[in-house]
Amino acid sequence: MAITRWDPFRDVLALQNRMNSLFQDFNRGDNDAITTAAFVPPVDIYEDEHKIVLKLEVPGLKESDLDIQLENNVLTIKGERKFEKEEKEENFHRIERRYGSFFRSFTIPNTVNPESVKAGYDAGVLRVELEKRAEAKPKQIKVEIGKGQIEAGKKEVKPAA
């Protein structure tokens, strides 16, 4: 029986060689799938006591390229950024911006009034405002200190013993 020295890094090196060959095969292949992949615009969502606001970064789009729908408490925003072929693709050194269509959908709470949705587009940012229903908005109740009775119902509040 022959004695073989154990090399703890042998398996790691074999894995690294396999990964390198995988990426080399990938780089030799068709890169169109990478450069023409659909993009997902980043979104910020925030809420205050009166509304929910979504801001999507979609620079370079026209108003006609956007489609916004609210149905069954799902807000759907679709759009497409088209590659304008002013120059031949062969003349480009690098294409990093994403082109193609995108689709984003968001579940909206029941507290939103579907009749009062507003959208605006300025400086490459799409802003969608969803107004809350009146009953969903917080109400401030004034608490009077030192009175044992509530005026509306004339009920007496007794401290717990």
PENOR-V177209 format. One record per pair of residues at least 12 apart in sequence whose C-alpha atoms are under 10 Angstrom apart, sorted by the first residue. I is the first residue (numbers start at 1). GAP is how many residues later the second one is. D is the distance in whole Angstrom. If there is no record, write none. Layout:
i = <I & I>
gap = <GAP & GAP>
d = <D & D>
//
This chain:
i = <34 & 34 & 35 & 35 & 35 & 35 & 35 & 35 & 35 & 36 & 36 & 36 & 36 & 36 & 36 & 36 & 36 & 37 & 37 & 37 & 37 & 37 & 38 & 38 & 38 & 38 & 38 & 38 & 38 & 38 & 39 & 39 & 39 & 39 & 39 & 39 & 39 & 39 & 39 & 39 & 40 & 40 & 40 & 40 & 40 & 40 & 40 & 40 & 40 & 40 & 41 & 41 & 41 & 41 & 41 & 41 & 41 & 41 & 41 & 41 & 41 & 42 & 42 & 42 & 42 & 42 & 43 & 43 & 43 & 43 & 43 & 43 & 43 & 43 & 44 & 44 & 44 & 45 & 45 & 45 & 46 & 47 & 47 & 47 & 47 & 48 & 48 & 48 & 49 & 49 & 49 & 49 & 49 & 49 & 50 & 50 & 50 & 50 & 50 & 50 & 50 & 50 & 50 & 50 & 51 & 51 & 51 & 51 & 51 & 51 & 51 & 51 & 51 & 51 & 51 & 52 & 52 & 52 & 52 & 52 & 52 & 52 & 52 & 52 & 52 & 53 & 53 & 53 & 53 & 53 & 53 & 53 & 53 & 54 & 54 & 54 & 54 & 54 & 54 & 54 & 54 & 55 & 55 & 55 & 55 & 55 & 55 & 55 & 55 & 56 & 56 & 56 & 56 & 56 & 56 & 56 & 56 & 57 & 57 & 57 & 57 & 57 & 57 & 57 & 58 & 58 & 58 & 58 & 58 & 58 & 58 & 58 & 58 & 58 & 59 & 59 & 59 & 59 & 59 & 59 & 59 & 60 & 60 & 60 & 60 & 60 & 60 & 61 & 61 & 61 & 61 & 61 & 61 & 61 & 61 & 62 & 62 & 62 & 62 & 62 & 63 & 63 & 63 & 63 & 64 & 64 & 65 & 65 & 65 & 65 & 65 & 65 & 66 & 66 & 66 & 66 & 66 & 66 & 66 & 66 & 67 & 67 & 67 & 68 & 68 & 68 & 68 & 69 & 69 & 70 & 70 & 70 & 70 & 70 & 70 & 70 & 71 & 71 & 71 & 72 & 72 & 72 & 72 & 73 & 73 & 73 & 73 & 73 & 73 & 73 & 73 & 73 & 74 & 74 & 74 & 74 & 74 & 75 & 75 & 75 & 75 & 75 & 75 & 75 & 75 & 76 & 76 & 76 & 76 & 76 & 77 & 77 & 77 & 77 & 77 & 77 & 77 & 78 & 78 & 78 & 78 & 78 & 79 & 79 & 79 & 79 & 79 & 80 & 80 & 80 & 80 & 80 & 81 & 81 & 81 & 81 & 81 & 81 & 82 & 82 & 82 & 82 & 83 & 83 & 83 & 83 & 84 & 108 & 109 & 110 & 110 & 110 & 111 & 111 & 111 & 111 & 111 & 111 & 111 & 111 & 112 & 112 & 112 & 112 & 112 & 112 & 112 & 113 & 113 & 113 & 113 & 113 & 113 & 114 & 114 & 114 & 114 & 115 & 115 & 115 & 116 & 116 & 116 & 116 & 116 & 117 & 117 & 117 & 117 & 118 & 118>
gap = <62 & 64 & 59 & 60 & 61 & 62 & 63 & 64 & 65 & 47 & 59 & 60 & 61 & 62 & 63 & 64 & 65 & 61 & 62 & 63 & 64 & 65 & 42 & 43 & 60 & 61 & 62 & 63 & 64 & 65 & 19 & 41 & 42 & 58 & 59 & 60 & 61 & 62 & 63 & 64 & 16 & 17 & 18 & 58 & 59 & 60 & 61 & 62 & 63 & 64 & 14 & 15 & 16 & 17 & 18 & 38 & 57 & 61 & 62 & 63 & 84 & 13 & 14 & 15 & 16 & 62 & 12 & 13 & 14 & 15 & 61 & 82 & 83 & 84 & 12 & 13 & 83 & 82 & 83 & 84 & 83 & 82 & 83 & 84 & 85 & 83 & 84 & 89 & 82 & 83 & 87 & 88 & 89 & 90 & 62 & 79 & 80 & 81 & 82 & 83 & 84 & 86 & 87 & 88 & 60 & 61 & 62 & 65 & 66 & 78 & 79 & 80 & 81 & 82 & 86 & 56 & 57 & 59 & 60 & 65 & 76 & 77 & 78 & 79 & 80 & 64 & 65 & 66 & 74 & 75 & 76 & 77 & 78 & 52 & 65 & 71 & 72 & 73 & 74 & 75 & 76 & 64 & 65 & 66 & 70 & 71 & 72 & 73 & 74 & 21 & 48 & 65 & 68 & 69 & 70 & 71 & 72 & 64 & 65 & 66 & 67 & 68 & 69 & 70 & 21 & 22 & 23 & 44 & 63 & 64 & 65 & 66 & 67 & 68 & 22 & 62 & 63 & 64 & 65 & 66 & 67 & 20 & 21 & 22 & 63 & 64 & 65 & 18 & 19 & 20 & 21 & 60 & 63 & 64 & 65 & 17 & 18 & 19 & 59 & 62 & 16 & 57 & 58 & 63 & 15 & 16 & 13 & 14 & 15 & 16 & 17 & 36 & 12 & 13 & 14 & 15 & 35 & 36 & 55 & 60 & 12 & 13 & 36 & 36 & 37 & 51 & 60 & 36 & 48 & 35 & 36 & 37 & 38 & 44 & 45 & 47 & 36 & 37 & 43 & 35 & 36 & 38 & 42 & 33 & 34 & 35 & 36 & 37 & 38 & 39 & 40 & 41 & 31 & 32 & 33 & 34 & 35 & 29 & 30 & 31 & 32 & 33 & 39 & 53 & 55 & 27 & 28 & 29 & 30 & 31 & 25 & 26 & 27 & 28 & 29 & 49 & 51 & 23 & 24 & 25 & 26 & 27 & 21 & 22 & 23 & 24 & 25 & 19 & 20 & 21 & 22 & 23 & 16 & 17 & 18 & 19 & 20 & 21 & 16 & 17 & 18 & 19 & 14 & 15 & 16 & 17 & 15 & 22 & 23 & 22 & 23 & 26 & 19 & 20 & 21 & 22 & 23 & 24 & 25 & 26 & 17 & 18 & 19 & 20 & 21 & 22 & 24 & 17 & 18 & 19 & 20 & 21 & 23 & 16 & 17 & 18 & 19 & 15 & 16 & 18 & 13 & 14 & 15 & 16 & 17 & 12 & 13 & 14 & 15 & 12 & 13>
d = <10 & 9 & 10 & 7 & 7 & 8 & 7 & 8 & 10 & 9 & 9 & 10 & 9 & 7 & 6 & 7 & 10 & 7 & 7 & 7 & 9 & 10 & 9 & 9 & 7 & 6 & 5 & 6 & 6 & 9 & 10 & 9 & 9 & 9 & 5 & 7 & 7 & 7 & 6 & 9 & 10 & 9 & 9 & 9 & 10 & 10 & 9 & 6 & 7 & 8 & 10 & 6 & 6 & 6 & 9 & 10 & 10 & 8 & 9 & 8 & 10 & 8 & 6 & 6 & 8 & 10 & 5 & 4 & 7 & 9 & 9 & 9 & 9 & 10 & 7 & 9 & 10 & 10 & 10 & 10 & 10 & 10 & 9 & 10 & 10 & 10 & 9 & 9 & 9 & 8 & 9 & 6 & 7 & 10 & 10 & 10 & 9 & 6 & 6 & 8 & 9 & 9 & 6 & 9 & 9 & 8 & 9 & 10 & 10 & 7 & 5 & 4 & 5 & 9 & 9 & 9 & 10 & 10 & 8 & 10 & 8 & 6 & 5 & 7 & 7 & 10 & 10 & 10 & 7 & 6 & 5 & 6 & 9 & 10 & 9 & 10 & 8 & 6 & 5 & 7 & 8 & 10 & 10 & 9 & 6 & 6 & 5 & 7 & 9 & 9 & 10 & 9 & 8 & 6 & 5 & 7 & 9 & 10 & 10 & 9 & 6 & 5 & 6 & 9 & 9 & 9 & 8 & 10 & 9 & 10 & 9 & 5 & 6 & 7 & 9 & 10 & 9 & 7 & 4 & 7 & 9 & 10 & 7 & 9 & 9 & 6 & 10 & 8 & 7 & 6 & 8 & 9 & 7 & 10 & 10 & 9 & 9 & 9 & 9 & 9 & 9 & 9 & 7 & 10 & 9 & 10 & 8 & 5 & 6 & 7 & 9 & 9 & 6 & 4 & 7 & 9 & 10 & 10 & 10 & 9 & 6 & 9 & 10 & 10 & 10 & 8 & 9 & 9 & 10 & 9 & 9 & 10 & 9 & 7 & 10 & 9 & 10 & 10 & 9 & 9 & 9 & 10 & 9 & 8 & 6 & 5 & 7 & 7 & 10 & 9 & 10 & 8 & 7 & 6 & 5 & 6 & 9 & 8 & 5 & 5 & 6 & 7 & 10 & 10 & 10 & 7 & 6 & 4 & 7 & 9 & 8 & 6 & 5 & 6 & 9 & 10 & 10 & 7 & 6 & 5 & 6 & 9 & 8 & 6 & 5 & 7 & 9 & 7 & 5 & 4 & 6 & 9 & 10 & 8 & 5 & 5 & 6 & 8 & 9 & 6 & 6 & 8 & 10 & 9 & 6 & 8 & 10 & 9 & 9 & 9 & 9 & 9 & 10 & 9 & 6 & 6 & 9 & 8 & 6 & 9 & 10 & 6 & 6 & 4 & 6 & 9 & 8 & 7 & 6 & 5 & 5 & 9 & 10 & 8 & 8 & 9 & 9 & 9 & 9 & 10 & 8 & 7 & 6 & 8 & 9 & 6 & 5 & 6 & 10 & 7 & 8>
//
